[in-house]
Amino acid sequence: MLEDWTIYSWYCPNCKKEVAGFRNKKNQIRVKCAACRVEMIRRIVGRHHDVIDIYFPTGEGFSDWEMREY
Ligand SMILES: [Zn+2]
């Protein structure tokens, strides 16, 4: 397989809206949530192991995100 055009989609951890993107050559899927503007980079680490890094837009801190989890 030369190119993987599978659409990867998941739910934004910040606002729960669905986001989707394509995998690039570095096994990363870069997505910006249209609803809350959070940027996410999902990395395919292994067959059953993905990591999603979340980058909040400036002005919004991590504390807000942690509050929502409880
Ligand atoms: Zn969002």
N, CA, C, O and the ligand as a Tripos MOL2 file, in Angstrom:
@<TRIPOS>MOLECULE
protein
  281   279    71     0     0
PROTEIN
NO_CHARGES

@<TRIPOS>ATOM
      1 N           0.8490   -1.2010    0.0000 N.3       1 MET1
      2 CA          0.0000    0.0000    0.0000 C.3       1 MET1
      3 C           0.8840    1.2510    0.0000 C.2       1 MET1
      4 O           1.7480    1.4070    0.8630 O.2       1 MET1
      5 N           0.6660    2.1170   -0.9480 N.am      2 LEU2
      6 CA          1.5220    3.2870   -1.0660 C.3       2 LEU2
      7 C           1.0600    4.4270   -0.1650 C.2       2 LEU2
      8 O           1.8410    4.9940    0.6000 O.2       2 LEU2
      9 N          -0.2160    4.7450   -0.2720 N.am      3 GLU3
     10 CA         -0.7270    5.8570    0.5280 C.3       3 GLU3
     11 C          -1.9210    5.3840    1.3340 C.2       3 GLU3
     12 O          -2.7210    4.5730    0.8680 O.2       3 GLU3
     13 N          -2.0290    5.8820    2.5080 N.am      4 ASP4
     14 CA         -3.1640    5.5450    3.3520 C.3       4 ASP4
     15 C          -4.1190    6.7310    3.3640 C.2       4 ASP4
     16 O          -3.8440    7.7530    3.9920 O.2       4 ASP4
     17 N          -5.2330    6.5890    2.6720 N.am      5 TRP5
     18 CA         -6.2090    7.6820    2.6260 C.3       5 TRP5
     19 C          -7.3900    7.4180    3.5580 C.2       5 TRP5
     20 O          -8.4750    7.9750    3.3920 O.2       5 TRP5
     21 N          -7.1470    6.5640    4.5290 N.am      6 THR6
     22 CA         -8.1860    6.3360    5.5220 C.3       6 THR6
     23 C          -8.4630    7.6290    6.2890 C.2       6 THR6
     24 O          -7.5410    8.3350    6.6970 O.2       6 THR6
     25 N          -9.7250    7.9190    6.4730 N.am      7 ILE7
     26 CA        -10.0690    9.0750    7.3020 C.3       7 ILE7
     27 C         -10.1130    8.6260    8.7580 C.2       7 ILE7
     28 O         -10.8670    7.7260    9.1280 O.2       7 ILE7
     29 N          -9.3080    9.2600    9.5540 N.am      8 TYR8
     30 CA         -9.3300    8.9900   10.9830 C.3       8 TYR8
     31 C         -10.2420   10.0190   11.6470 C.2       8 TYR8
     32 O         -10.0780   11.2230   11.4460 O.2       8 TYR8
     33 N         -11.1700    9.5570   12.4120 N.am      9 SER9
     34 CA        -12.0550   10.4990   13.0900 C.3       9 SER9
     35 C         -12.2120   10.0990   14.5420 C.2       9 SER9
     36 O         -12.1930    8.9180   14.8890 O.2       9 SER9
     37 N         -12.3650   11.1000   15.3750 N.am     10 TRP10
     38 CA        -12.5590   10.8710   16.7950 C.3      10 TRP10
     39 C         -13.2690   12.0870   17.3510 C.2      10 TRP10
     40 O         -13.5710   13.0360   16.6280 O.2      10 TRP10
     41 N         -13.5260   12.0420   18.6320 N.am     11 TYR11
     42 CA        -14.2470   13.1410   19.2360 C.3      11 TYR11
     43 C         -13.2840   14.0600   19.9600 C.2      11 TYR11
     44 O         -12.4340   13.6170   20.7320 O.2      11 TYR11
     45 N         -13.4320   15.3380   19.6970 N.am     12 CYS12
     46 CA        -12.5950   16.3350   20.3480 C.3      12 CYS12
     47 C         -12.7340   16.1900   21.8590 C.2      12 CYS12
     48 O         -13.8470   16.2500   22.3820 O.2      12 CYS12
     49 N         -11.6310   16.0010   22.5640 N.am     13 PRO13
     50 CA        -11.7190   15.8180   24.0180 C.3      13 PRO13
     51 C         -12.1920   17.0820   24.7240 C.2      13 PRO13
     52 O         -12.6580   17.0240   25.8620 O.2      13 PRO13
     53 N         -12.0780   18.1890   24.0700 N.am     14 ASN14
     54 CA        -12.4230   19.4580   24.6900 C.3      14 ASN14
     55 C         -13.9170   19.7500   24.5930 C.2      14 ASN14
     56 O         -14.5330   20.1540   25.5800 O.2      14 ASN14
     57 N         -14.4990   19.5520   23.4220 N.am     15 CYS15
     58 CA        -15.8980   19.9430   23.2340 C.3      15 CYS15
     59 C         -16.7770   18.8070   22.7250 C.2      15 CYS15
     60 O         -17.9790   18.9940   22.5340 O.2      15 CYS15
     61 N         -16.1950   17.6370   22.5040 N.am     16 LYS16
     62 CA        -16.9360   16.4330   22.1100 C.3      16 LYS16
     63 C         -17.5160   16.4800   20.6970 C.2      16 LYS16
     64 O         -18.3510   15.6500   20.3380 O.2      16 LYS16
     65 N         -17.0800   17.4400   19.9070 N.am     17 LYS17
     66 CA        -17.4930   17.4540   18.5070 C.3      17 LYS17
     67 C         -16.5870   16.5160   17.7150 C.2      17 LYS17
     68 O         -15.4270   16.3060   18.0690 O.2      17 LYS17
     69 N         -17.1330   15.9600   16.6450 N.am     18 GLU18
     70 CA        -16.3410   15.0260   15.8590 C.3      18 GLU18
     71 C         -15.3400   15.7800   14.9820 C.2      18 GLU18
     72 O         -15.6770   16.7800   14.3480 O.2      18 GLU18
     73 N         -14.1210   15.2860   14.9620 N.am     19 VAL19
     74 CA        -13.0970   15.8350   14.0810 C.3      19 VAL19
     75 C         -12.5620   14.6910   13.2260 C.2      19 VAL19
     76 O         -12.6710   13.5210   13.5920 O.2      19 VAL19
     77 N         -11.9850   15.0460   12.0870 N.am     20 ALA20
     78 CA        -11.4700   14.0180   11.1930 C.3      20 ALA20
     79 C         -10.2990   14.5600   10.3930 C.2      20 ALA20
     80 O         -10.2250   15.7550   10.1080 O.2      20 ALA20
     81 N          -9.3970   13.6800   10.0410 N.am     21 GLY21
     82 CA         -8.2580   14.0940    9.2400 C.3      21 GLY21
     83 C          -7.5900   12.8940    8.6010 C.2      21 GLY21
     84 O          -7.9280   11.7430    8.8760 O.2      21 GLY21
     85 N          -6.6310   13.2000    7.7400 N.am     22 PHE22
     86 CA         -5.8710   12.1500    7.0620 C.3      22 PHE22
     87 C          -4.5050   12.0000    7.7180 C.2      22 PHE22
     88 O          -3.9520   12.9450    8.2810 O.2      22 PHE22
     89 N          -3.9870   10.8000    7.6290 N.am     23 ARG23
     90 CA         -2.6680   10.5230    8.1650 C.3      23 ARG23
     91 C          -1.6120   11.0230    7.1790 C.2      23 ARG23
     92 O          -1.7380   10.8520    5.9670 O.2      23 ARG23
     93 N          -0.5780   11.6370    7.7250 N.am     24 ASN24
     94 CA          0.5060   12.0530    6.8380 C.3      24 ASN24
     95 C           1.6450   11.0270    6.8750 C.2      24 ASN24
     96 O           1.5330    9.9800    7.5130 O.2      24 ASN24
     97 N           2.7140   11.3400    6.1970 N.am     25 LYS25
     98 CA          3.7970   10.3630    6.0490 C.3      25 LYS25
     99 C           4.5280   10.0780    7.3560 C.2      25 LYS25
    100 O           5.2420    9.0820    7.4790 O.2      25 LYS25
    101 N           4.3400   10.9670    8.3300 N.am     26 LYS26
    102 CA          4.9970   10.7560    9.6110 C.3      26 LYS26
    103 C           4.0870   10.0450   10.6110 C.2      26 LYS26
    104 O           4.3330   10.0670   11.8170 O.2      26 LYS26
    105 N           3.0280    9.4130   10.0890 N.am     27 ASN27
    106 CA          2.0730    8.7110   10.9430 C.3      27 ASN27
    107 C           1.3890    9.6430   11.9400 C.2      27 ASN27
    108 O           1.0990    9.2640   13.0750 O.2      27 ASN27
    109 N           1.1420   10.8520   11.4930 N.am     28 GLN28
    110 CA          0.4540   11.8120   12.3420 C.3      28 GLN28
    111 C          -0.8150   12.2730   11.6460 C.2      28 GLN28
    112 O          -0.8690   12.3520   10.4190 O.2      28 GLN28
    113 N          -1.8200   12.5730   12.4280 N.am     29 ILE29
    114 CA         -3.0300   13.1780   11.8900 C.3      29 ILE29
    115 C          -3.2110   14.5160   12.5960 C.2      29 ILE29
    116 O          -3.4760   14.5670   13.7970 O.2      29 ILE29
    117 N          -3.0660   15.5860   11.8440 N.am     30 ARG30
    118 CA         -3.1800   16.9170   12.4240 C.3      30 ARG30
    119 C          -4.5680   17.4640   12.1320 C.2      30 ARG30
    120 O          -5.0100   17.5070   10.9840 O.2      30 ARG30
    121 N          -5.2430   17.8790   13.1950 N.am     31 VAL31
    122 CA         -6.6270   18.3280   13.0620 C.3      31 VAL31
    123 C          -6.8210   19.5560   13.9210 C.2      31 VAL31
    124 O          -6.2770   19.6580   15.0200 O.2      31 VAL31
    125 N          -7.6030   20.4860   13.4060 N.am     32 LYS32
    126 CA         -8.0040   21.6210   14.2180 C.3      32 LYS32
    127 C          -9.5090   21.5440   14.3800 C.2      32 LYS32
    128 O         -10.2470   21.4870   13.3970 O.2      32 LYS32
    129 N          -9.9570   21.5430   15.6190 N.am     33 CYS33
    130 CA        -11.3810   21.4440   15.8820 C.3      33 CYS33
    131 C         -12.0670   22.7340   15.4210 C.2      33 CYS33
    132 O         -11.6930   23.8310   15.8360 O.2      33 CYS33
    133 N         -13.0720   22.5870   14.5590 N.am     34 ALA34
    134 CA        -13.7680   23.7600   14.0310 C.3      34 ALA34
    135 C         -14.6200   24.4290   15.1060 C.2      34 ALA34
    136 O         -14.8980   25.6260   15.0340 O.2      34 ALA34
    137 N         -15.0240   23.6620   16.0810 N.am     35 ALA35
    138 CA        -15.9330   24.2010   17.0900 C.3      35 ALA35
    139 C         -15.1980   24.9750   18.1800 C.2      35 ALA35
    140 O         -15.6040   26.0850   18.5230 O.2      35 ALA35
    141 N         -14.1220   24.4080   18.7300 N.am     36 CYS36
    142 CA        -13.4710   25.0610   19.8670 C.3      36 CYS36
    143 C         -12.0340   25.4880   19.5450 C.2      36 CYS36
    144 O         -11.3560   26.0420   20.4100 O.2      36 CYS36
    145 N         -11.5610   25.2430   18.3240 N.am     37 ARG37
    146 CA        -10.2720   25.7160   17.8160 C.3      37 ARG37
    147 C          -9.0650   25.0570   18.4740 C.2      37 ARG37
    148 O          -7.9350   25.5170   18.3130 O.2      37 ARG37
    149 N          -9.3030   24.0040   19.1970 N.am     38 VAL38
    150 CA         -8.1820   23.2560   19.7440 C.3      38 VAL38
    151 C          -7.4800   22.5140   18.6150 C.2      38 VAL38
    152 O          -8.1310   21.9830   17.7140 O.2      38 VAL38
    153 N          -6.1540   22.4780   18.6650 N.am     39 GLU39
    154 CA         -5.4120   21.7170   17.6720 C.3      39 GLU39
    155 C          -4.9660   20.3980   18.2670 C.2      39 GLU39
    156 O          -4.5310   20.3310   19.4160 O.2      39 GLU39
    157 N          -5.0790   19.3630   17.4770 N.am     40 MET40
    158 CA         -4.6970   18.0400   17.9500 C.3      40 MET40
    159 C          -3.7720   17.3850   16.9440 C.2      40 MET40
    160 O          -3.9580   17.5030   15.7330 O.2      40 MET40
    161 N          -2.7870   16.7020   17.4600 N.am     41 ILE41
    162 CA         -1.9350   15.8730   16.6130 C.3      41 ILE41
    163 C          -2.0250   14.4500   17.1510 C.2      41 ILE41
    164 O          -1.5570   14.1460   18.2480 O.2      41 ILE41
    165 N          -2.6300   13.5990   16.3580 N.am     42 ARG42
    166 CA         -2.7610   12.2060   16.7590 C.3      42 ARG42
    167 C          -1.6340   11.4160   16.1190 C.2      42 ARG42
    168 O          -1.4450   11.4710   14.9040 O.2      42 ARG42
    169 N          -0.9040   10.6980   16.9130 N.am     43 ARG43
    170 CA          0.2300    9.9150   16.4110 C.3      43 ARG43
    171 C          -0.0850    8.4340   16.5140 C.2      43 ARG43
    172 O          -0.5330    7.9420   17.5500 O.2      43 ARG43
    173 N           0.1600    7.7410   15.4180 N.am     44 ILE44
    174 CA         -0.0190    6.2960   15.4220 C.3      44 ILE44
    175 C           1.2850    5.6770   15.9200 C.2      44 ILE44
    176 O           2.2830    5.6400   15.2000 O.2      44 ILE44
    177 N           1.2600    5.2030   17.1350 N.am     45 VAL45
    178 CA          2.4770    4.6560   17.7370 C.3      45 VAL45
    179 C           2.6080    3.1780   17.4150 C.2      45 VAL45
    180 O           3.7020    2.6820   17.1480 O.2      45 VAL45
    181 N           1.5080    2.4980   17.4420 N.am     46 GLY46
    182 CA          1.5130    1.0750   17.1400 C.3      46 GLY46
    183 C           0.1320    0.6590   16.6920 C.2      46 GLY46
    184 O          -0.7790    1.4840   16.6190 O.2      46 GLY46
    185 N          -0.0240   -0.5940   16.3980 N.am     47 ARG47
    186 CA         -1.2790   -1.0740   15.8740 C.3      47 ARG47
    187 C          -2.4580   -0.7200   16.7850 C.2      47 ARG47
    188 O          -3.5360   -0.3630   16.3100 O.2      47 ARG47
    189 N          -2.2420   -0.8220   18.0680 N.am     48 HIS48
    190 CA         -3.3380   -0.5730   18.9970 C.3      48 HIS48
    191 C          -2.9730    0.5420   19.9690 C.2      48 HIS48
    192 O          -3.4350    0.5690   21.1100 O.2      48 HIS48
    193 N          -2.1580    1.4350   19.5070 N.am     49 HIS49
    194 CA         -1.6890    2.4830   20.4000 C.3      49 HIS49
    195 C          -1.6110    3.8060   19.6470 C.2      49 HIS49
    196 O          -0.7400    3.9980   18.7990 O.2      49 HIS49
    197 N          -2.5160    4.7010   19.9590 N.am     50 ASP50
    198 CA         -2.4940    6.0470   19.4170 C.3      50 ASP50
    199 C          -2.2490    7.0230   20.5480 C.2      50 ASP50
    200 O          -2.6490    6.7840   21.6870 O.2      50 ASP50
    201 N          -1.5930    8.1200   20.2290 N.am     51 VAL51
    202 CA         -1.4200    9.1840   21.2020 C.3      51 VAL51
    203 C          -1.9820   10.4580   20.5920 C.2      51 VAL51
    204 O          -1.6880   10.7800   19.4410 O.2      51 VAL51
    205 N          -2.7820   11.1770   21.3520 N.am     52 ILE52
    206 CA         -3.3310   12.4400   20.8530 C.3      52 ILE52
    207 C          -2.7720   13.5780   21.7010 C.2      52 ILE52
    208 O          -3.0380   13.6700   22.9000 O.2      52 ILE52
    209 N          -1.9950   14.4380   21.0540 N.am     53 ASP53
    210 CA         -1.4930   15.6400   21.7130 C.3      53 ASP53
    211 C          -2.4800   16.7670   21.4530 C.2      53 ASP53
    212 O          -2.9780   16.9240   20.3380 O.2      53 ASP53
    213 N          -2.7570   17.5420   22.4810 N.am     54 ILE54
    214 CA         -3.7470   18.6130   22.3580 C.3      54 ILE54
    215 C          -3.0750   19.9550   22.5950 C.2      54 ILE54
    216 O          -2.3520   20.1390   23.5740 O.2      54 ILE54
    217 N          -3.3200   20.8760   21.6970 N.am     55 TYR55
    218 CA         -2.7550   22.2130   21.8130 C.3      55 TYR55
    219 C          -3.8980   23.2150   21.8930 C.2      55 TYR55
    220 O          -4.6590   23.3870   20.9420 O.2      55 TYR55
    221 N          -4.0030   23.8610   23.0220 N.am     56 PHE56
    222 CA         -5.0720   24.8310   23.2040 C.3      56 PHE56
    223 C          -4.6760   26.1500   22.5650 C.2      56 PHE56
    224 O          -3.5020   26.5190   22.5510 O.2      56 PHE56
    225 N          -5.6560   26.8500   22.0410 N.am     57 PRO57
    226 CA         -5.3500   28.1850   21.5060 C.3      57 PRO57
    227 C          -4.8800   29.0900   22.6330 C.2      57 PRO57
    228 O          -5.2510   28.8910   23.7890 O.2      57 PRO57
    229 N          -4.0780   30.0670   22.3050 N.am     58 THR58
    230 CA         -3.5390   30.9420   23.3360 C.3      58 THR58
    231 C          -4.6780   31.6050   24.0990 C.2      58 THR58
    232 O          -5.6890   31.9990   23.5180 O.2      58 THR58
    233 N          -4.4970   31.7190   25.3890 N.am     59 GLY59
    234 CA         -5.5200   32.3360   26.2170 C.3      59 GLY59
    235 C          -6.3380   31.3270   26.9920 C.2      59 GLY59
    236 O          -7.0510   31.6820   27.9310 O.2      59 GLY59
    237 N          -6.2360   30.0680   26.5980 N.am     60 GLU60
    238 CA         -6.9650   29.0430   27.3430 C.3      60 GLU60
    239 C          -5.9760   28.0660   27.9380 C.2      60 GLU60
    240 O          -5.0930   27.5490   27.2530 O.2      60 GLU60
    241 N          -6.1360   27.8270   29.2010 N.am     61 GLY61
    242 CA         -5.1450   27.0230   29.8920 C.3      61 GLY61
    243 C          -5.5620   25.5820   30.0630 C.2      61 GLY61
    244 O          -6.6690   25.1790   29.7080 O.2      61 GLY61
    245 N          -4.6630   24.8380   30.6040 N.am     62 PHE62
    246 CA         -4.9080   23.4220   30.8020 C.3      62 PHE62
    247 C          -5.8570   23.1730   31.9700 C.2      62 PHE62
    248 O          -6.5160   22.1350   32.0200 O.2      62 PHE62
    249 N          -5.9330   24.1090   32.9030 N.am     63 SER63
    250 CA         -6.7540   23.8950   34.0890 C.3      63 SER63
    251 C          -8.2200   23.7030   33.7070 C.2      63 SER63
    252 O          -8.9330   22.9130   34.3260 O.2      63 SER63
    253 N          -8.6580   24.4270   32.6920 N.am     64 ASP64
    254 CA        -10.0340   24.3080   32.2490 C.3      64 ASP64
    255 C         -10.3200   22.8920   31.7630 C.2      64 ASP64
    256 O         -11.3670   22.3160   32.0590 O.2      64 ASP64
    257 N          -9.3870   22.3570   31.0280 N.am     65 TRP65
    258 CA         -9.5070   21.0130   30.4810 C.3      65 TRP65
    259 C          -9.5810   19.9800   31.6060 C.2      65 TRP65
    260 O         -10.3760   19.0430   31.5390 O.2      65 TRP65
    261 N          -8.7550   20.1520   32.6340 N.am     66 GLU66
    262 CA         -8.7550   19.1850   33.7260 C.3      66 GLU66
    263 C         -10.0440   19.2730   34.5420 C.2      66 GLU66
    264 O         -10.5330   18.2640   35.0510 O.2      66 GLU66
    265 N         -10.5790   20.4630   34.6610 N.am     67 MET67
    266 CA        -11.8350   20.6210   35.4000 C.3      67 MET67
    267 C         -12.9610   19.8300   34.7440 C.2      67 MET67
    268 O         -13.7950   19.2350   35.4280 O.2      67 MET67
    269 N         -12.9790   19.8280   33.4210 N.am     68 ARG68
    270 CA        -14.0670   19.1750   32.7130 C.3      68 ARG68
    271 C         -14.0580   17.6530   32.8920 C.2      68 ARG68
    272 O         -15.0720   16.9840   32.6960 O.2      68 ARG68
    273 N         -12.9200   17.1370   33.2600 N.am     69 GLU69
    274 CA        -12.8250   15.6890   33.3580 C.3      69 GLU69
    275 C         -13.5620   15.1480   34.5800 C.2      69 GLU69
    276 O         -13.9020   13.9660   34.6190 O.2      69 GLU69
    277 N         -13.8100   15.9900   35.5710 N.am     70 TYR70
    278 CA        -14.4340   15.5090   36.7910 C.3      70 TYR70
    279 C         -15.9270   15.7620   36.8100 C.2      70 TYR70
    280 O         -16.6000   15.4100   37.7800 O.2      70 TYR70
    281 ZN        -13.3840   20.9190   20.0140 Zn       71 ZN71
@<TRIPOS>BOND
     1     1     2 1
     2     2     3 1
     3     3     4 2
     4     3     5 am
     5     5     6 1
     6     6     7 1
     7     7     8 2
     8     7     9 am
     9     9    10 1
    10    10    11 1
    11    11    12 2
    12    11    13 am
    13    13    14 1
    14    14    15 1
    15    15    16 2
    16    15    17 am
    17    17    18 1
    18    18    19 1
    19    19    20 2
    20    19    21 am
    21    21    22 1
    22    22    23 1
    23    23    24 2
    24    23    25 am
    25    25    26 1
    26    26    27 1
    27    27    28 2
    28    27    29 am
    29    29    30 1
    30    30    31 1
    31    31    32 2
    32    31    33 am
    33    33    34 1
    34    34    35 1
    35    35    36 2
    36    35    37 am
    37    37    38 1
    38    38    39 1
    39    39    40 2
    40    39    41 am
    41    41    42 1
    42    42    43 1
    43    43    44 2
    44    43    45 am
    45    45    46 1
    46    46    47 1
    47    47    48 2
    48    47    49 am
    49    49    50 1
    50    50    51 1
    51    51    52 2
    52    51    53 am
    53    53    54 1
    54    54    55 1
    55    55    56 2
    56    55    57 am
    57    57    58 1
    58    58    59 1
    59    59    60 2
    60    59    61 am
    61    61    62 1
    62    62    63 1
    63    63    64 2
    64    63    65 am
    65    65    66 1
    66    66    67 1
    67    67    68 2
    68    67    69 am
    69    69    70 1
    70    70    71 1
    71    71    72 2
    72    71    73 am
    73    73    74 1
    74    74    75 1
    75    75    76 2
    76    75    77 am
    77    77    78 1
    78    78    79 1
    79    79    80 2
    80    79    81 am
    81    81    82 1
    82    82    83 1
    83    83    84 2
    84    83    85 am
    85    85    86 1
    86    86    87 1
    87    87    88 2
    88    87    89 am
    89    89    90 1
    90    90    91 1
    91    91    92 2
    92    91    93 am
    93    93    94 1
    94    94    95 1
    95    95    96 2
    96    95    97 am
    97    97    98 1
    98    98    99 1
    99    99   100 2
   100    99   101 am
   101   101   102 1
   102   102   103 1
   103   103   104 2
   104   103   105 am
   105   105   106 1
   106   106   107 1
   107   107   108 2
   108   107   109 am
   109   109   110 1
   110   110   111 1
   111   111   112 2
   112   111   113 am
   113   113   114 1
   114   114   115 1
   115   115   116 2
   116   115   117 am
   117   117   118 1
   118   118   119 1
   119   119   120 2
   120   119   121 am
   121   121   122 1
   122   122   123 1
   123   123   124 2
   124   123   125 am
   125   125   126 1
   126   126   127 1
   127   127   128 2
   128   127   129 am
   129   129   130 1
   130   130   131 1
   131   131   132 2
   132   131   133 am
   133   133   134 1
   134   134   135 1
   135   135   136 2
   136   135   137 am
   137   137   138 1
   138   138   139 1
   139   139   140 2
   140   139   141 am
   141   141   142 1
   142   142   143 1
   143   143   144 2
   144   143   145 am
   145   145   146 1
   146   146   147 1
   147   147   148 2
   148   147   149 am
   149   149   150 1
   150   150   151 1
   151   151   152 2
   152   151   153 am
   153   153   154 1
   154   154   155 1
   155   155   156 2
   156   155   157 am
   157   157   158 1
   158   158   159 1
   159   159   160 2
   160   159   161 am
   161   161   162 1
   162   162   163 1
   163   163   164 2
   164   163   165 am
   165   165   166 1
   166   166   167 1
   167   167   168 2
   168   167   169 am
   169   169   170 1
   170   170   171 1
   171   171   172 2
   172   171   173 am
   173   173   174 1
   174   174   175 1
   175   175   176 2
   176   175   177 am
   177   177   178 1
   178   178   179 1
   179   179   180 2
   180   179   181 am
   181   181   182 1
   182   182   183 1
   183   183   184 2
   184   183   185 am
   185   185   186 1
   186   186   187 1
   187   187   188 2
   188   187   189 am
   189   189   190 1
   190   190   191 1
   191   191   192 2
   192   191   193 am
   193   193   194 1
   194   194   195 1
   195   195   196 2
   196   195   197 am
   197   197   198 1
   198   198   199 1
   199   199   200 2
   200   199   201 am
   201   201   202 1
   202   202   203 1
   203   203   204 2
   204   203   205 am
   205   205   206 1
   206   206   207 1
   207   207   208 2
   208   207   209 am
   209   209   210 1
   210   210   211 1
   211   211   212 2
   212   211   213 am
   213   213   214 1
   214   214   215 1
   215   215   216 2
   216   215   217 am
   217   217   218 1
   218   218   219 1
   219   219   220 2
   220   219   221 am
   221   221   222 1
   222   222   223 1
   223   223   224 2
   224   223   225 am
   225   225   226 1
   226   226   227 1
   227   227   228 2
   228   227   229 am
   229   229   230 1
   230   230   231 1
   231   231   232 2
   232   231   233 am
   233   233   234 1
   234   234   235 1
   235   235   236 2
   236   235   237 am
   237   237   238 1
   238   238   239 1
   239   239   240 2
   240   239   241 am
   241   241   242 1
   242   242   243 1
   243   243   244 2
   244   243   245 am
   245   245   246 1
   246   246   247 1
   247   247   248 2
   248   247   249 am
   249   249   250 1
   250   250   251 1
   251   251   252 2
   252   251   253 am
   253   253   254 1
   254   254   255 1
   255   255   256 2
   256   255   257 am
   257   257   258 1
   258   258   259 1
   259   259   260 2
   260   259   261 am
   261   261   262 1
   262   262   263 1
   263   263   264 2
   264   263   265 am
   265   265   266 1
   266   266   267 1
   267   267   268 2
   268   267   269 am
   269   269   270 1
   270   270   271 1
   271   271   272 2
   272   271   273 am
   273   273   274 1
   274   274   275 1
   275   275   276 2
   276   275   277 am
   277   277   278 1
   278   278   279 1
   279   279   280 2
@<TRIPOS>SUBSTRUCTURE
     1 MET1         2 RESIDUE 1 A MET
     2 LEU2         6 RESIDUE 1 A LEU
     3 GLU3        10 RESIDUE 1 A GLU
     4 ASP4        14 RESIDUE 1 A ASP
     5 TRP5        18 RESIDUE 1 A TRP
     6 THR6        22 RESIDUE 1 A THR
     7 ILE7        26 RESIDUE 1 A ILE
     8 TYR8        30 RESIDUE 1 A TYR
     9 SER9        34 RESIDUE 1 A SER
    10 TRP10       38 RESIDUE 1 A TRP
    11 TYR11       42 RESIDUE 1 A TYR
    12 CYS12       46 RESIDUE 1 A CYS
    13 PRO13       50 RESIDUE 1 A PRO
    14 ASN14       54 RESIDUE 1 A ASN
    15 CYS15       58 RESIDUE 1 A CYS
    16 LYS16       62 RESIDUE 1 A LYS
    17 LYS17       66 RESIDUE 1 A LYS
    18 GLU18       70 RESIDUE 1 A GLU
    19 VAL19       74 RESIDUE 1 A VAL
    20 ALA20       78 RESIDUE 1 A ALA
    21 GLY21       82 RESIDUE 1 A GLY
    22 PHE22       86 RESIDUE 1 A PHE
    23 ARG23       90 RESIDUE 1 A ARG
    24 ASN24       94 RESIDUE 1 A ASN
    25 LYS25       98 RESIDUE 1 A LYS
    26 LYS26      102 RESIDUE 1 A LYS
    27 ASN27      106 RESIDUE 1 A ASN
    28 GLN28      110 RESIDUE 1 A GLN
    29 ILE29      114 RESIDUE 1 A ILE
    30 ARG30      118 RESIDUE 1 A ARG
    31 VAL31      122 RESIDUE 1 A VAL
    32 LYS32      126 RESIDUE 1 A LYS
    33 CYS33      130 RESIDUE 1 A CYS
    34 ALA34      134 RESIDUE 1 A ALA
    35 ALA35      138 RESIDUE 1 A ALA
    36 CYS36      142 RESIDUE 1 A CYS
    37 ARG37      146 RESIDUE 1 A ARG
    38 VAL38      150 RESIDUE 1 A VAL
    39 GLU39      154 RESIDUE 1 A GLU
    40 MET40      158 RESIDUE 1 A MET
    41 ILE41      162 RESIDUE 1 A ILE
    42 ARG42      166 RESIDUE 1 A ARG
    43 ARG43      170 RESIDUE 1 A ARG
    44 ILE44      174 RESIDUE 1 A ILE
    45 VAL45      178 RESIDUE 1 A VAL
    46 GLY46      182 RESIDUE 1 A GLY
    47 ARG47      186 RESIDUE 1 A ARG
    48 HIS48      190 RESIDUE 1 A HIS
    49 HIS49      194 RESIDUE 1 A HIS
    50 ASP50      198 RESIDUE 1 A ASP
    51 VAL51      202 RESIDUE 1 A VAL
    52 ILE52      206 RESIDUE 1 A ILE
    53 ASP53      210 RESIDUE 1 A ASP
    54 ILE54      214 RESIDUE 1 A ILE
    55 TYR55      218 RESIDUE 1 A TYR
    56 PHE56      222 RESIDUE 1 A PHE
    57 PRO57      226 RESIDUE 1 A PRO
    58 THR58      230 RESIDUE 1 A THR
    59 GLY59      234 RESIDUE 1 A GLY
    60 GLU60      238 RESIDUE 1 A GLU
    61 GLY61      242 RESIDUE 1 A GLY
    62 PHE62      246 RESIDUE 1 A PHE
    63 SER63      250 RESIDUE 1 A SER
    64 ASP64      254 RESIDUE 1 A ASP
    65 TRP65      258 RESIDUE 1 A TRP
    66 GLU66      262 RESIDUE 1 A GLU
    67 MET67      266 RESIDUE 1 A MET
    68 ARG68      270 RESIDUE 1 A ARG
    69 GLU69      274 RESIDUE 1 A GLU
    70 TYR70      278 RESIDUE 1 A TYR
    71 ZN71       281 GROUP 0 **** ****
